[in-house]
Amino acid sequence: MMVKVLVYAYATGVFSSRKLARKLHEDVAFWVLGAGNFPKHRTLCDFRALHLTELAVLFVQVVQLARECGLVKLGTIAVDGTKLRAHASKHKAMSYARMQAGEAQLQQEVEALLARAAQADAAEANEPETDLPAEIARREQRLAAIRAAKQRLEARQRAADAERGRRPDDDNQPPASGDRPAKRGRGAGRAFGEPHPKAQDNFTDPDSRIMKTSAGFEQCYNGQTAVDAHAQIIVAAELTNCAADHGELPRLLDVVTATLGDAPAVALADAGYRSEATLAQLSDSATEVIVALGREGKGRVAIDADRLPHTAAMAAKLQTAEGRAKYRRRKVIVEPPNGWLKQVLGFRQFSLRGIDKVRGEFKLVCAALNLRRMAVMMA
């Protein structure tokens, strides 16, 4: 009963547990699905949070059911990313430079307040014992939050530097790139593991990131969808906290193959997914991959075929009439489902926090959208 009510709620654009609890009293459809039960909003919220893993598996079952109904053909799929707001405000984020200044200022304030408290204790030795002022506890709590955020930023930067090939003893020199030596003269600018002064971390949802959207910069996650061309069913729904899409295409194709047991014949992606490493990784794939190249594909920038052989081959494919005709279908396949998520269902912000919980909620709303689409197509 709870699963039916929750899936129908997401399919009709009701994401708040409080609104859902009211719908069970006011809406006939919800009343029938609830079979006369009226769980409180806290029960609904806890059920969703506790069973996100099972609800994510429900998405896979819906996709498999859609294929059994003949609504998924795996002839052509298109992939795209869409930014969805996190359950956190960008005003609750702080840059690394402000963290350093705030940490020093708060430390001084705590020490000054502790000194004043010690003087008050000495002056009131014969008075009943009093607690430290609330300001001390508040500043210490804020100081602990800033230090934890600094540690997260530094750990994230150490992982990024190690992935780029830097070492703790590299004397701030940039890493070598492939078979090219490191550039001389200009250093990396920061020590190994030291974040950029403008790097930010959010205190409300540390897993979310600042991303550029149509409404400006917001605290977001990047939802990745793969859509089948036959009935525009979402066959893969993944999520990342990286604003860039490159590197996600192989993962989406692996998810589609694992879910349905077959690889799609053609996969279409925009220029955000383009990288030489991705094209090289998918060069031997059973799926024909067509990725736009941006300015390079339009001839504005020359492509070095010796250094970027796979990119040059993709540019040649896009110059053919067949390649252009296939890629031209991309936006009419994948853009509408992303628009339905935001405009029809009204899903623009997650209700949960933390990337694992957010991934589960994203699959739940995609499963609900698929069920709506299946109802229309089967009718």
C-alpha positions in Angstrom: 0.0 0.0 0.0 2.8 2.4 0.9 4.6 1.7 -2.4 1.5 2.3 -4.4 0.8 5.6 -2.7 4.4 6.8 -3.0 4.8 5.9 -6.7 1.4 7.5 -7.6 2.4 10.6 -5.6 5.6 11.0 -7.6 3.8 10.3 -10.8 1.3 13.1 -10.1 3.9 15.6 -8.8 3.4 15.2 -5.0 6.8 15.0 -3.4 6.3 16.4 0.1 5.3 13.9 2.7 3.0 16.5 4.4 1.2 17.2 1.1 0.9 13.4 0.5 -0.6 12.9 3.9 -3.3 15.6 3.1 -3.9 14.0 -0.3 -4.9 10.7 1.4 -7.8 12.6 3.0 -8.7 14.9 0.1 -8.0 13.0 -3.1 -10.2 10.1 -4.2 -7.4 8.4 -6.1 -5.1 8.5 -3.1 -7.9 7.4 -0.8 -8.5 4.3 -3.0 -4.8 3.4 -3.2 -4.5 3.8 0.5 -7.4 1.4 1.0 -8.8 3.6 3.8 -5.5 3.9 5.6 -4.2 7.4 6.6 -0.5 7.2 7.5 1.0 10.3 9.0 3.5 12.4 7.1 6.3 11.2 9.4 5.5 7.5 8.5 5.5 8.3 4.8 8.8 10.2 5.1 10.5 7.5 7.1 9.2 4.8 4.7 10.8 6.6 1.8 14.1 7.1 3.5 14.4 3.6 4.9 13.5 1.8 1.6 15.4 3.8 -1.0 17.4 0.8 -2.1 14.3 -1.2 -2.8 12.6 1.7 -4.5 15.7 2.1 -6.7 15.4 -1.6 -7.7 11.8 -0.8 -8.7 13.1 1.5 -11.5 14.9 -1.5 -13.0 11.8 -3.7 -12.8 9.7 -0.9 -14.5 12.2 -0.7 -17.4 12.2 -4.5 -17.8 8.4 -4.5 -17.8 8.4 -1.8 -20.4 10.5 -4.0 -22.7 8.2 -6.9 -22.2 5.4 -4.6 -23.3 7.3 -3.8 -26.5 8.0 -0.2 -25.5 11.8 -0.5 -25.4 13.5 -1.6 -28.6 17.2 -0.6 -27.9 17.6 0.5 -31.5 18.7 4.0 -30.7 19.2 5.7 -27.3 20.1 9.2 -26.4 21.8 10.4 -23.2 21.7 13.8 -21.5 22.3 15.4 -18.1 20.0 17.7 -16.3 20.8 19.8 -13.2 18.4 19.4 -10.3 18.6 21.5 -7.1 19.8 19.9 -3.9 17.9 20.2 -0.6 20.4 22.9 0.4 20.9 26.6 -0.1 23.9 28.0 -1.8 24.0 30.6 1.0 24.9 27.8 3.4 28.2 27.2 1.5 31.6 28.7 2.3 34.8 29.1 0.3 38.1 27.7 1.5 39.5 31.2 1.9 36.6 32.3 4.1 36.9 29.1 6.1 40.5 29.9 6.9 39.6 33.5 8.0 36.5 32.3 9.9 38.4 29.6 11.7 41.0 32.1 12.9 38.4 34.6 13.9 36.3 32.1 15.8 39.3 30.7 17.6 40.2 34.1 18.9 36.6 34.8 19.9 36.4 31.5 21.8 39.6 32.1 23.6 38.5 35.6 24.6 35.1 34.4 25.8 36.8 31.6 27.8 39.1 34.2 29.4 36.1 36.4 30.3 34.4 33.3 31.8 37.4 32.4 33.8 37.5 36.0 35.2 33.8 35.8 36.0 34.3 32.4 37.8 37.2 33.9 39.9 35.2 36.9 40.8 32.2 34.8 41.7 34.0 32.1 43.6 31.5 32.2 46.5 28.5 32.3 44.1 26.7 29.2 42.9 28.5 27.6 39.9 27.3 29.0 36.5 27.6 27.4 33.0 29.8 28.9 30.3 27.9 31.5 28.1 25.9 30.1 25.3 28.0 32.2 22.9 31.0 30.0 23.6 29.1 26.8 22.8 27.7 28.4 19.6 31.1 29.5 18.4 32.7 26.2 19.2 30.0 24.4 17.3 30.5 26.7 14.3 34.2 26.2 14.6 33.8 22.4 14.5 31.6 22.7 11.4 34.1 24.9 9.6 37.0 22.5 10.4 35.0 19.5 9.2 34.2 21.4 5.9 37.9 22.3 5.5 38.9 18.6 6.0 36.4 17.6 3.3 37.7 20.1 0.9 41.3 19.1 1.5 40.6 15.4 1.2 38.7 16.1 -2.1 41.6 18.1 -3.4 44.2 15.5 -2.5 42.2 12.9 -4.4 41.9 15.2 -7.4 45.6 16.0 -7.3 46.5 12.3 -7.1 44.3 11.5 -10.1 46.0 14.2 -12.1 49.4 12.6 -11.3 50.6 15.1 -8.7 52.7 14.0 -5.7 53.1 15.5 -2.3 56.7 16.3 -3.0 56.3 17.8 -6.5 57.3 21.4 -5.5 54.0 22.8 -6.9 54.9 21.7 -10.4 52.1 20.6 -12.8 52.0 16.9 -13.7 53.1 15.5 -17.0 50.3 14.8 -19.5 50.7 11.5 -21.3 54.0 11.4 -23.2 54.5 15.1 -22.8 56.7 16.4 -19.9 55.5 18.8 -17.3 55.6 22.5 -18.3 58.5 24.4 -16.8 58.4 27.8 -15.2 54.9 28.0 -14.0 54.0 25.9 -11.0 50.7 24.3 -10.1 50.1 27.4 -7.9 49.1 25.4 -4.7 50.7 22.7 -2.6 49.5 19.2 -3.0 46.1 18.8 -1.4 45.5 22.5 -0.9 42.1 23.6 -2.3 41.6 26.7 -4.5 40.6 29.7 -2.3 37.3 29.8 -4.1 36.5 26.1 -3.7 33.3 25.7 -1.7 31.7 23.2 0.6 28.1 23.2 1.7 27.2 22.8 5.4 23.7 21.5 4.8 24.4 18.9 2.1 28.2 18.4 1.7 27.7 16.0 -1.3 26.0 18.7 -3.4 28.0 21.1 -5.6 27.5 24.6 -7.0 26.5 24.2 -10.7 25.4 26.7 -13.3 21.7 26.5 -14.3 19.3 28.5 -16.3 18.4 30.4 -13.1 22.1 31.1 -12.2 24.4 29.2 -9.9 22.6 26.8 -7.5 23.5 24.0 -5.2 22.7 21.0 -7.4 23.2 17.4 -8.5 23.6 16.3 -12.1 21.0 13.7 -13.2 22.0 11.5 -16.1 19.3 9.8 -18.2 19.4 7.4 -21.1 16.2 7.4 -23.2 15.1 4.8 -25.7 13.9 6.3 -29.0 10.9 4.0 -29.5 8.6 5.3 -26.8 10.9 7.6 -24.9 11.2 5.3 -21.9 14.1 6.2 -19.5 16.2 3.0 -19.5 19.0 4.3 -17.3 18.9 6.9 -14.5 22.2 7.7 -12.7 23.3 10.7 -10.8 26.6 12.5 -10.0 27.7 15.6 -8.1 30.0 16.6 -10.9 28.7 19.4 -13.2 30.5 18.0 -16.2 29.1 15.1 -18.2 32.3 13.8 -19.7 33.1 10.3 -18.5 29.5 9.4 -17.8 28.6 7.9 -21.2 30.4 4.5 -20.7 28.7 4.1 -17.3 25.3 4.8 -18.7 25.8 2.2 -21.5 27.0 -0.4 -18.9 23.9 0.3 -16.9 21.6 -0.2 -19.9 23.3 -3.4 -20.8 23.1 -4.7 -17.2 19.4 -3.8 -16.9 18.2 -5.2 -20.2 20.8 -7.8 -21.1 21.5 -6.2 -24.5 23.5 -3.3 -25.7 21.8 -0.6 -27.8 22.6 -0.4 -31.5 23.2 3.4 -31.5 23.9 5.9 -28.7 23.7 9.6 -29.2 25.3 12.2 -26.9 26.0 16.0 -27.1 29.4 17.7 -26.9 29.4 17.6 -23.1 30.2 13.9 -23.2 33.1 14.3 -25.6 36.6 13.3 -24.6 39.3 11.4 -26.3 39.5 8.9 -23.4 35.8 8.2 -23.7 35.9 7.7 -27.4 38.9 5.4 -27.1 37.1 3.4 -24.4 34.0 3.0 -26.6 35.9 2.3 -29.8 35.4 -1.4 -29.6 31.9 -1.3 -28.2 29.0 -3.2 -29.8 27.1 0.1 -29.7 27.7 2.7 -32.4 28.5 5.9 -30.5 27.9 9.3 -32.0 29.1 12.3 -29.9 29.0 15.9 -31.0 32.3 17.7 -31.0 31.3 21.3 -30.3 33.5 24.0 -32.0 35.8 21.3 -33.4 32.9 19.5 -35.1 31.8 22.8 -36.7 35.3 23.4 -38.2 36.1 26.4 -36.0 39.0 24.6 -34.4 41.4 22.2 -36.2 41.6 18.6 -34.8 45.1 17.1 -34.5 44.5 13.6 -35.9 47.9 12.4 -34.6 47.1 13.4 -31.0 43.3 12.9 -31.1 42.7 10.0 -33.5 39.3 9.0 -32.1 38.1 12.6 -32.1 39.2 13.0 -35.7 37.4 9.8 -36.6 34.2 11.1 -34.9 34.5 14.4 -36.8 34.7 12.5 -40.1 31.6 10.5 -39.2 29.6 13.6 -38.4 30.5 15.0 -41.8 28.6 12.2 -43.5 24.9 12.5 -44.3 24.2 9.3 -42.4 26.1 10.5 -39.3 24.3 13.9 -39.3 20.9 12.2 -39.8 21.4 9.9 -36.8 22.7 12.7 -34.5 19.9 15.0 -35.5 17.5 12.8 -33.6 19.2 13.2 -30.2 17.4 16.2 -28.8 13.9 15.0 -29.8 14.6 11.7 -28.0 16.1 12.7 -24.7 15.1 16.4 -24.2 11.4 15.8 -23.7 11.7 13.3 -20.8 13.9 15.8 -18.9 11.3 18.5 -19.6 8.5 16.2 -18.4 10.4 15.6 -15.1 10.7 19.3 -14.4 7.7 20.8 -16.1 5.0 18.2 -16.0 5.8 16.5 -12.7 7.3 19.7 -11.3 10.4 17.8 -9.9 13.1 20.5 -9.7 14.5 19.9 -6.2 15.3 16.8 -4.2 13.6 16.2 -0.8 16.5 14.2 0.6 20.1 15.0 1.4 23.3 13.0 0.7 24.2 11.6 -2.7 23.2 8.0 -1.9 19.7 9.0 -0.8 19.4 11.5 -3.7 20.3 8.7 -6.2 17.5 6.6 -4.8 15.0 9.5 -5.1 16.0 10.2 -8.7 15.4 6.6 -9.7 12.0 6.7 -8.0 10.8 9.8 -9.9 12.2 8.3 -13.2 10.3 5.1 -12.5 7.1 7.1 -11.8 7.6 9.0 -15.1 8.1 5.7 -17.0 4.8 4.4 -15.6 3.0 7.5 -16.8 4.5 7.1 -20.2 3.7 3.4 -20.3 0.1 4.1 -19.4 -0.2 6.6 -22.3 1.5 4.4 -24.9 -0.3 1.2 -23.9 -3.6 3.1 -24.1 
